[in-house]
Amino acid sequence: MGEVESNEVKDIYSAYKFYVLPSYGEGLPTSAIEAAMCNCILVISNQCNLNMFNDGVDCLKFDAGIENLQNAIKLAKSLTQSELEIMLANSKKIITNHFSSIVLDEKYSNLLEQW
């Protein structure tokens, strides 16, 4: 997508149904988290470091590689609207439980206490 202004991010993600991250490795792919919060279904590689997401429940996962990516996209396109809505609601719960400011504040506080 390239560089975009922060006030444009929501509009851009909201124009799409799926967010595909075929990465062979990531630190914390914040773009995937942003996309899910903007109602995109995540189609992500197992190597992208979002282990809290469960394949077929909160997202669609695949092992990095062209053929696996193609199969994941075919599966994504075959999901019913009801299945997509359930998956999206589940992914938002995962994000809230792992990445909300309250949860992150608590994690950092606990980390500091361990020092």
N, C-alpha and C positions, 0 to 999 in steps of 0.2 A: 504494500500500500504506500510505502514511503512516509515521509514526514508530513504530519498534519497538525493543525492547531488543536489544542486540548478541547476547545469548545465545539469542535467538529466531530470528535470521536464518536459520540453517541449516535449522531445522525448517520455516520458512515456504517457503523456496525449494524444499526437498526434496519438498514436497507437489505441485509442478507439474512438468510435462514440458517446457514451453516458457517462455522469457522473451522478451517482445516489447518492443522499444524503438523506437517509431515517430518518434523525435526528428528535428526539423529542424536540430539542432545541439547538440553536447555538447563539454565540455572532455575530461575522462576519466570515462566512465560506469562508475564502480566498481561500481554495482549490477549491471551486465551481467557483470562479471568475477566477482563474488560468486555470481551465479546459475549461471554455467557451472561453477564449482567445486563447486556443490551439485547437479550433474547435470541442469541445465536446458539444453536446446538453445536457442541464441541465434537469434532472429529480429529482426534489427536493420536500421535504415535505413543507407544509404550515408553519410548525413550525421552519424552519431553518433560519428565520430572513432575508430573501431576498425579502422584500415586494415590492421593485421596479420592480420586474419581474412579468409578467402577464401570467397566465396559458393559454397555447395554442397560445400565441403570441411570447414570448421570451423564453419560457421553458415549461415544463410540471410539474404541481404541483399536490400534493395529500395530504390528511390528513394522518399523520403518522400512520402506522399500516401495517401488513403483507398483508392483502387482498387488501388494497388500493395501496400498492406498486406493487403488482402483476398486478393489472389493469393498473397502469401507465406504467409499462414496456411493457405490451401487446400493449398499445396505441402507445408507442414510436416505437416499432418494426413495426407497421402498417403504419407509416408515409411515404409518398413518398419522393424521393430525393429532389424534388422541395420544399416540405413543410419543410424539414429539413434545406435546405439552407436559406429559408426565416427566419425561427426561429433562426438560428445561426446568421444571419446578424442583426436581431432585438436584440438579446442578447448582441452582441458586442456594439451596440449603447447604450444600457442601461449601460454597464460597462464604456464606454467612458464618458457618461453624469454624472455618479455618482462617479467613482473611478479613473479618470485620475489624474495625478499629478497636473495639472492646477486647476481642480475642487477642489481637496483636499486642495491645498494651499489657495484657495479662502475661503473655508469653515473654515479652521483654522484661517485665518486672521479675518474673521467676528466674530468668537468666541472670539478671543483675544480683539477685539474692544469692545465687550459687557462687558468685565471685567472692 
